[in-house]
Amino acid sequence: MVFGPGFYFTLVISVHSFNSVSGDIDRTLTAAKGEKYLTSPGYPLGYPNNLHSKWEIVGPEFSKIKVTVLNTDIEGQGDCVRDYVEVLDGSSTSWNVAFLGRFCGVDTPSFTSSGPVITIRFMTDGSGTSKGFRLKYHYEISESDTDNSLIHGILIMVGVIVFFIILYTTATRCTKKNNERRIRLENVHQNQRTEHGSPNSYSTELSAPPPSYNEVVNSGNTNNNNYSKDNLDDTSPPPYSTLQIPYITVDIQLNERDDTHCSGSTGSAC
C-alpha cells in the first residue's frame, strides 16, 4: 500500500513517454542468420499519429530476407487504408521494386524477399492509434543459391583466365609479326646494298703502284712477272729507251726581197 501511489506515478510517466514518441523513422537494418526483432514506435503502448516510417533490411549477397509478423494491433479494417504496414521486395529507392503485401488490424502474415533486401513501411493517419506491431526477421541462403553463387564465381574466374590468355596470345602474335617484318626489311636493305655496292666499291684499291711502261717492256729479261716481249701487242709503242726521234732538217728559206719591190717611188728601203 505504501508503494502503490509511487508505482502508479511511475507507470503513468512511462506510458506518457511511450506515447510521446513522434517523428518519422528511416533506418537500415542488417539481417543475420539468427533471428532479430523489430517493433513499431511506442510498442506496445501505442504508436503516434501521422507517422511515415521506413526500415530497410539488408542481407548478404545471394540471400533472401524472411519476415514473420508475431503480434499486430493496428487501427484499420480489411482494406488497410488508415494505418497499415507495407512490405516491398527490395529497396524503396528502386523504381521497379515489387509489392509483397500490406497488413493491419490483427493480421500476422509472413513475407520472403527474392533478393538480399526487403523494405517495411509503417504509415498512420491522424484519426487514432493502437499498440502497433512486432515482427522478427533473418536471412536465408538455400543450397541452390549457394550452388548458383559458386557457379557464378567459377564462371567469373574462368572468364578472367580466358581474357588474359587471349590477351597474351594476341600480344605474342603481334610481337612475332613485328620481329619477322623487321628481319625481312633488314634482309631487303642488305640485298640492296650488296647489289648496288657500297659508295667506295666503284674505285679499286691497289696494294702497290702500277708498273711503269719500261718495267712492263723489260719484264721479259726478269722472272718477276709473266710479261714478255713476245706477248706484247704489235701495236704497242716501243720502249722509251729505243725511241729515236730523227732529226728533221727544216730549211728556212728567207724570201729575198726584190729590190725592185722594196723601192718605191720615194726611194725608201723596205
C-alpha positions as a Markdown table, in Angstrom:
| # | Residue | x | y | z |
|---|---|---|---|---|
| 1 | Met | 0.0 | 0.0 | 0.0 |
| 2 | Val | 2.8 | 2.4 | 0.8 |
| 3 | Phe | 4.5 | 1.9 | -2.7 |
| 4 | Gly | 1.2 | 1.8 | -4.6 |
| 5 | Pro | 1.0 | 5.5 | -5.4 |
| 6 | Gly | 4.6 | 5.7 | -6.3 |
| 7 | Phe | 4.3 | 2.8 | -8.7 |
| 8 | Tyr | 1.3 | 4.2 | -10.3 |
| 9 | Phe | 3.0 | 7.5 | -10.8 |
| 10 | Thr | 6.0 | 5.8 | -12.4 |
| 11 | Leu | 3.7 | 3.8 | -14.7 |
| 12 | Val | 1.9 | 7.0 | -15.8 |
| 13 | Ile | 5.3 | 8.6 | -16.6 |
| 14 | Ser | 6.3 | 5.5 | -18.6 |
| 15 | Val | 3.1 | 5.5 | -20.6 |
| 16 | His | 3.4 | 9.2 | -21.3 |
| 17 | Ser | 7.0 | 8.7 | -22.5 |
| 18 | Phe | 6.0 | 5.9 | -24.9 |
| 19 | Asn | 3.0 | 7.9 | -26.2 |
| 20 | Ser | 5.2 | 10.9 | -26.8 |
| 21 | Val | 7.2 | 9.1 | -29.4 |
| 22 | Ser | 6.9 | 11.1 | -32.7 |
| 23 | Gly | 8.8 | 11.7 | -35.8 |
| 24 | Asp | 9.4 | 9.6 | -38.9 |
| 25 | Ile | 12.0 | 6.8 | -38.8 |
| 26 | Asp | 14.3 | 5.9 | -41.7 |
| 27 | Arg | 16.8 | 3.2 | -40.8 |
| 28 | Thr | 18.8 | 0.4 | -42.5 |
| 29 | Leu | 19.0 | -2.8 | -40.6 |
| 30 | Thr | 21.4 | -5.7 | -41.1 |
| 31 | Ala | 19.9 | -9.2 | -41.2 |
| 32 | Ala | 21.7 | -12.2 | -39.7 |
| 33 | Lys | 21.2 | -15.9 | -39.8 |
| 34 | Gly | 19.8 | -15.7 | -36.3 |
| 35 | Glu | 16.5 | -14.0 | -35.7 |
| 36 | Lys | 16.3 | -10.3 | -34.9 |
| 37 | Tyr | 13.2 | -8.3 | -33.9 |
| 38 | Leu | 11.6 | -5.1 | -35.0 |
| 39 | Thr | 8.7 | -3.2 | -33.3 |
| 40 | Ser | 6.8 | -0.1 | -34.2 |
| 41 | Pro | 7.5 | 3.1 | -32.3 |
| 42 | Gly | 5.9 | 3.1 | -28.8 |
| 43 | Tyr | 5.0 | -0.6 | -29.0 |
| 44 | Pro | 3.1 | -2.0 | -27.1 |
| 45 | Leu | 1.8 | 1.3 | -25.5 |
| 46 | Gly | 0.8 | 2.8 | -28.8 |
| 47 | Tyr | 2.3 | 4.5 | -31.9 |
| 48 | Pro | 1.9 | 8.2 | -32.8 |
| 49 | Asn | -0.4 | 9.6 | -35.4 |
| 50 | Asn | 0.8 | 10.9 | -38.8 |
| 51 | Leu | 3.8 | 8.6 | -38.9 |
| 52 | His | 5.7 | 7.7 | -42.0 |
| 53 | Ser | 8.5 | 5.3 | -41.1 |
| 54 | Lys | 10.7 | 3.0 | -43.1 |
| 55 | Trp | 13.0 | 0.1 | -42.3 |
| 56 | Glu | 15.3 | -1.4 | -45.0 |
| 57 | Ile | 16.6 | -4.8 | -44.0 |
| 58 | Val | 19.7 | -5.9 | -45.9 |
| 59 | Gly | 21.3 | -9.3 | -46.0 |
| 60 | Pro | 24.5 | -10.7 | -47.7 |
| 61 | Glu | 24.7 | -11.3 | -51.4 |
| 62 | Phe | 22.6 | -14.2 | -52.9 |
| 63 | Ser | 20.5 | -14.3 | -49.7 |
| 64 | Lys | 16.8 | -13.8 | -49.1 |
| 65 | Ile | 15.2 | -12.0 | -46.2 |
| 66 | Lys | 12.3 | -13.7 | -44.3 |
| 67 | Val | 10.0 | -11.6 | -42.2 |
| 68 | Thr | 7.4 | -13.1 | -39.8 |
| 69 | Val | 4.9 | -10.9 | -38.0 |
| 70 | Leu | 4.4 | -12.0 | -34.4 |
| 71 | Asn | 1.9 | -9.5 | -33.0 |
| 72 | Thr | -0.3 | -6.9 | -34.7 |
| 73 | Asp | -2.7 | -4.3 | -33.3 |
| 74 | Ile | -3.1 | -1.6 | -35.9 |
| 75 | Glu | -6.1 | 0.6 | -36.4 |
| 76 | Gly | -7.9 | -0.2 | -39.6 |
| 77 | Gln | -10.2 | -2.7 | -41.3 |
| 78 | Gly | -9.5 | -5.2 | -44.0 |
| 79 | Asp | -8.8 | -2.6 | -46.6 |
| 80 | Cys | -5.9 | -1.1 | -44.5 |
| 81 | Val | -6.4 | 2.5 | -45.7 |
| 82 | Arg | -6.0 | 4.3 | -42.3 |
| 83 | Asp | -3.0 | 2.8 | -40.5 |
| 84 | Tyr | -1.1 | -0.1 | -42.2 |
| 85 | Val | 2.3 | -1.8 | -42.7 |
| 86 | Glu | 3.5 | -2.2 | -46.3 |
| 87 | Val | 6.3 | -4.7 | -47.4 |
| 88 | Leu | 8.4 | -4.2 | -50.5 |
| 89 | Asp | 10.6 | -6.8 | -52.3 |
| 90 | Gly | 13.8 | -4.7 | -52.5 |
| 91 | Ser | 14.8 | -1.2 | -51.8 |
| 92 | Ser | 12.2 | 1.6 | -51.9 |
| 93 | Thr | 14.6 | 3.7 | -53.9 |
| 94 | Ser | 14.3 | 1.3 | -56.8 |
| 95 | Trp | 11.8 | 2.3 | -59.5 |
| 96 | Asn | 10.8 | -1.3 | -60.2 |
| 97 | Val | 10.5 | -2.6 | -56.7 |
| 98 | Ala | 7.9 | -5.2 | -56.3 |
| 99 | Phe | 5.0 | -5.1 | -53.8 |
| 100 | Leu | 4.9 | -8.1 | -51.4 |
| 101 | Gly | 1.8 | -7.2 | -49.3 |
| 102 | Arg | 0.1 | -5.0 | -46.7 |
| 103 | Phe | -1.4 | -5.8 | -43.3 |
| 104 | Cys | -3.3 | -4.1 | -40.5 |
| 105 | Gly | -5.7 | -5.0 | -37.7 |
| 106 | Val | -4.6 | -8.2 | -36.1 |
| 107 | Asp | -3.1 | -9.9 | -39.1 |
| 108 | Thr | 0.2 | -11.8 | -38.7 |
| 109 | Pro | 1.5 | -12.7 | -42.2 |
| 110 | Ser | 4.9 | -13.7 | -43.3 |
| 111 | Phe | 7.0 | -12.4 | -46.3 |
| 112 | Thr | 10.1 | -13.6 | -48.1 |
| 113 | Ser | 12.1 | -11.4 | -50.5 |
| 114 | Ser | 13.5 | -12.6 | -53.8 |
| 115 | Gly | 16.9 | -10.9 | -53.0 |
| 116 | Pro | 19.0 | -9.6 | -50.1 |
| 117 | Val | 16.9 | -6.5 | -49.4 |
| 118 | Ile | 13.4 | -6.1 | -48.1 |
| 119 | Thr | 11.6 | -2.8 | -47.1 |
| 120 | Ile | 9.0 | -2.3 | -44.4 |
| 121 | Arg | 7.0 | 0.9 | -44.3 |
| 122 | Phe | 4.6 | 1.9 | -41.5 |
| 123 | Met | 2.0 | 4.6 | -42.4 |
| 124 | Thr | -0.5 | 6.2 | -39.9 |
| 125 | Asp | -3.1 | 8.9 | -40.2 |
| 126 | Gly | -4.4 | 11.3 | -37.5 |
| 127 | Ser | -7.7 | 9.5 | -36.6 |
| 128 | Gly | -6.4 | 7.3 | -33.8 |
| 129 | Thr | -3.7 | 4.8 | -32.7 |
| 130 | Ser | -3.3 | 1.3 | -31.4 |
| 131 | Lys | -0.5 | -0.9 | -29.9 |
| 132 | Gly | 1.4 | -1.4 | -33.2 |
| 133 | Phe | 3.3 | -4.5 | -34.4 |
| 134 | Arg | 6.1 | -6.8 | -33.5 |
| 135 | Leu | 8.0 | -9.0 | -36.0 |
| 136 | Lys | 11.2 | -11.0 | -36.5 |
| 137 | Tyr | 13.5 | -11.3 | -39.5 |
| 138 | His | 16.6 | -13.2 | -40.7 |
| 139 | Tyr | 18.2 | -14.1 | -43.9 |
| 140 | Glu | 18.3 | -17.5 | -45.6 |
| 141 | Ile | 20.6 | -19.0 | -48.2 |
| 142 | Ser | 19.4 | -22.1 | -49.9 |
| 143 | Glu | 21.6 | -24.8 | -51.3 |
| 144 | Ser | 20.6 | -23.9 | -54.9 |
| 145 | Asp | 21.5 | -20.3 | -54.2 |
| 146 | Thr | 24.9 | -21.5 | -52.8 |
| 147 | Asp | 25.4 | -23.6 | -55.9 |
| 148 | Asn | 24.4 | -20.7 | -58.1 |
| 149 | Ser | 26.8 | -18.3 | -56.3 |
| 150 | Leu | 29.6 | -20.9 | -56.6 |
| 151 | Ile | 28.9 | -21.4 | -60.3 |
| 152 | His | 28.8 | -17.7 | -60.8 |
| 153 | Gly | 32.2 | -17.3 | -59.1 |
| 154 | Ile | 33.7 | -20.1 | -61.2 |
| 155 | Leu | 32.3 | -18.5 | -64.4 |
| 156 | Ile | 33.8 | -15.2 | -63.5 |
| 157 | Met | 37.2 | -16.8 | -62.7 |
| 158 | Val | 37.2 | -18.7 | -66.0 |
| 159 | Gly | 36.2 | -15.6 | -67.9 |
| 160 | Val | 39.1 | -13.7 | -66.4 |
| 161 | Ile | 41.6 | -16.5 | -67.2 |
| 162 | Val | 40.3 | -16.7 | -70.8 |
| 163 | Phe | 40.6 | -13.0 | -71.2 |
| 164 | Phe | 44.3 | -13.0 | -70.1 |
| 165 | Ile | 45.0 | -16.0 | -72.3 |
| 166 | Ile | 43.6 | -14.2 | -75.3 |
| 167 | Leu | 45.4 | -11.0 | -74.4 |
| 168 | Tyr | 48.8 | -12.9 | -74.0 |
| 169 | Thr | 48.2 | -14.8 | -77.3 |
| 170 | Thr | 47.4 | -11.6 | -79.2 |
| 171 | Ala | 50.4 | -9.8 | -77.7 |
| 172 | Thr | 52.8 | -12.7 | -78.6 |
| 173 | Arg | 51.4 | -12.9 | -82.1 |
| 174 | Cys | 51.9 | -9.2 | -82.7 |
| 175 | Thr | 55.4 | -9.3 | -81.3 |
| 176 | Lys | 56.3 | -12.2 | -83.6 |
| 177 | Lys | 54.9 | -10.5 | -86.7 |
| 178 | Asn | 56.8 | -7.3 | -85.8 |
| 179 | Asn | 60.1 | -9.2 | -85.5 |
| 180 | Glu | 59.5 | -11.1 | -88.8 |
| 181 | Arg | 58.8 | -7.8 | -90.5 |
| 182 | Arg | 61.9 | -6.2 | -89.1 |
| 183 | Ile | 64.1 | -9.1 | -90.2 |
| 184 | Arg | 62.5 | -9.1 | -93.7 |
| 185 | Leu | 63.2 | -5.3 | -94.0 |
| 186 | Glu | 66.8 | -5.8 | -92.8 |
| 187 | Asn | 67.3 | -8.5 | -95.4 |
| 188 | Val | 65.9 | -6.4 | -98.2 |
| 189 | His | 68.2 | -3.5 | -97.2 |
| 190 | Gln | 71.2 | -5.8 | -97.1 |
| 191 | Asn | 70.4 | -7.2 | -100.5 |
| 192 | Gln | 70.1 | -3.8 | -101.9 |
| 193 | Arg | 73.5 | -2.8 | -100.5 |
| 194 | Thr | 75.0 | -6.0 | -102.0 |
| 195 | Glu | 73.6 | -5.5 | -105.5 |
| 196 | His | 74.4 | -1.8 | -105.9 |
| 197 | Gly | 77.6 | -1.9 | -103.9 |
| 198 | Ser | 78.8 | 0.5 | -101.3 |
| 199 | Pro | 79.8 | 4.0 | -102.2 |
| 200 | Asn | 83.5 | 3.1 | -102.2 |
| 201 | Ser | 83.1 | -0.1 | -104.3 |
| 202 | Tyr | 83.5 | 1.8 | -107.6 |
| 203 | Ser | 87.2 | 2.5 | -107.0 |
| 204 | Thr | 89.7 | -0.3 | -106.9 |
| 205 | Glu | 92.1 | -0.2 | -104.1 |
| 206 | Leu | 95.7 | -1.0 | -105.1 |
| 207 | Ser | 98.1 | -2.5 | -102.7 |
| 208 | Ala | 101.1 | -1.2 | -104.8 |
| 209 | Pro | 101.5 | 1.4 | -107.5 |
| 210 | Pro | 101.2 | 0.1 | -111.1 |
| 211 | Pro | 104.4 | -0.7 | -113.0 |
| 212 | Ser | 105.8 | 1.7 | -115.5 |
| 213 | Tyr | 105.9 | 1.1 | -119.2 |
| 214 | Asn | 109.6 | 0.3 | -119.2 |
| 215 | Glu | 109.1 | -2.2 | -116.4 |
| 216 | Val | 106.4 | -3.9 | -118.4 |
| 217 | Val | 108.5 | -3.9 | -121.6 |
| 218 | Asn | 111.7 | -5.1 | -119.9 |
| 219 | Ser | 110.0 | -7.6 | -117.8 |
| 220 | Gly | 111.0 | -10.3 | -120.4 |
| 221 | Asn | 114.6 | -10.1 | -119.1 |
| 222 | Thr | 113.4 | -10.9 | -115.5 |
| 223 | Asn | 111.4 | -13.5 | -113.8 |
| 224 | Asn | 109.4 | -11.1 | -111.6 |
| 225 | Asn | 106.2 | -11.4 | -113.7 |
| 226 | Asn | 104.7 | -13.2 | -116.7 |
| 227 | Tyr | 105.1 | -10.4 | -119.2 |
| 228 | Ser | 107.5 | -10.9 | -122.2 |
| 229 | Lys | 108.3 | -9.0 | -125.4 |
| 230 | Asp | 106.7 | -11.8 | -127.4 |
| 231 | Asn | 103.4 | -11.2 | -125.6 |
| 232 | Leu | 103.3 | -7.6 | -126.4 |
| 233 | Asp | 100.9 | -6.4 | -129.0 |
| 234 | Asp | 102.4 | -5.3 | -132.3 |
| 235 | Thr | 100.6 | -2.1 | -131.9 |
| 236 | Ser | 102.2 | -1.4 | -128.6 |
| 237 | Pro | 104.6 | 1.5 | -128.7 |
| 238 | Pro | 108.3 | 0.8 | -128.4 |
| 239 | Pro | 110.1 | 1.3 | -125.2 |
| 240 | Tyr | 111.0 | 4.7 | -124.3 |
| 241 | Ser | 114.8 | 3.9 | -124.4 |
| 242 | Thr | 114.6 | 2.7 | -128.0 |
| 243 | Leu | 112.7 | 5.6 | -129.4 |
| 244 | Gln | 114.7 | 7.5 | -131.9 |
| 245 | Ile | 113.4 | 10.8 | -133.0 |
| 246 | Pro | 115.0 | 11.6 | -136.4 |
| 247 | Tyr | 116.4 | 14.9 | -136.8 |
| 248 | Ile | 114.2 | 16.9 | -139.1 |
| 249 | Thr | 116.1 | 19.4 | -141.1 |
| 250 | Val | 113.9 | 22.4 | -141.6 |
| 251 | Asp | 115.1 | 24.7 | -144.3 |
| 252 | Ile | 114.1 | 28.1 | -143.5 |
| 253 | Gln | 114.1 | 29.9 | -146.7 |
| 254 | Leu | 114.1 | 33.6 | -146.4 |
| 255 | Asn | 112.4 | 35.2 | -149.3 |
| 256 | Glu | 114.7 | 37.5 | -150.9 |
| 257 | Arg | 113.2 | 40.8 | -151.3 |
| 258 | Asp | 113.2 | 42.2 | -154.6 |
| 259 | Asp | 114.9 | 45.5 | -154.7 |
| 260 | Thr | 112.5 | 46.5 | -157.2 |
| 261 | His | 109.7 | 45.7 | -154.9 |
| 262 | Cys | 111.3 | 47.3 | -151.9 |
| 263 | Ser | 112.0 | 50.6 | -153.7 |
| 264 | Gly | 109.2 | 52.8 | -154.0 |
| 265 | Ser | 108.6 | 55.9 | -155.8 |
| 266 | Thr | 110.1 | 57.7 | -152.9 |
| 267 | Gly | 113.2 | 55.5 | -153.0 |
| 268 | Ser | 112.9 | 54.4 | -149.4 |
| 269 | Ala | 114.2 | 51.0 | -148.3 |
| 270 | Cys | 111.9 | 48.1 | -147.3 |
